[in-house]
Amino acid sequence: MSATQLSALARTSEPRTALRRFLMADALVTGLNAVAYLVVSGPLARLLGVGSGLLLVLGAVLGVYAAGVGGLASRREPPAWAVRGVMEINCAWAVLSCVALFAWLSPSTAGSVWVPVQALTVAGLAALQYAALRSVQRNRK
């Protein structure tokens, strides 16, 4: 991804600000999912064709994760090792979501659409974070 594309997506030409914005977007999206999974797990479970217990556990895990990513995004200069950790967890989540879809979940049609869409969203956030981190590190040299 070019610096121009990254700047346009983040609405800033400052790589560190772009990184923090992509981390905050990750925290917000993850946090919204967590709240939805925790608050309306029953109706969502029926809609998606998965167990409400699974959604409750995922909601709790995602809530903790969102708080951590939000804390990282609030730092003036997030440490590269922590950002890499977020990217790796996001990539693992995307892969495991797709594996779960074929290996052990039997979702409804809505669930069969939701799982890959959220996996692609998470992978896209990881890609944006990666590009922004590279840009930050390039500017330091």
URZI-V140263 format. One line per field, one symbol per residue. ss: DSSP state (h for helix, s for strand, l for the rest). psi: psi as a letter, one per 40 degrees, with the letter a starting at -180 (. if undefined). A space follows every 10 residues. Layout:
ss->???
psi->???
This chain:
ss->llhhhhhhhh llllhhhhhh hhhhhhhhhh hhhhhhhhhl hhhhhhhhll lhhhhhhhhh hhhhhhhhhh hhhllllllh hhhhhhhhhh hhhhhhhhhh hhhlllllhh hhhhhhhhhh hhhhhhhhhh hhhhhhhhhh l
psi->hiddddddde fiehdddddd dddddddddd dddddddddf dddddddefi iddddddddd dddddddddd dddeidghhd dddddddddd dddddddddd dddeigiidd dddddddddd dddddddddd dddddddddd .
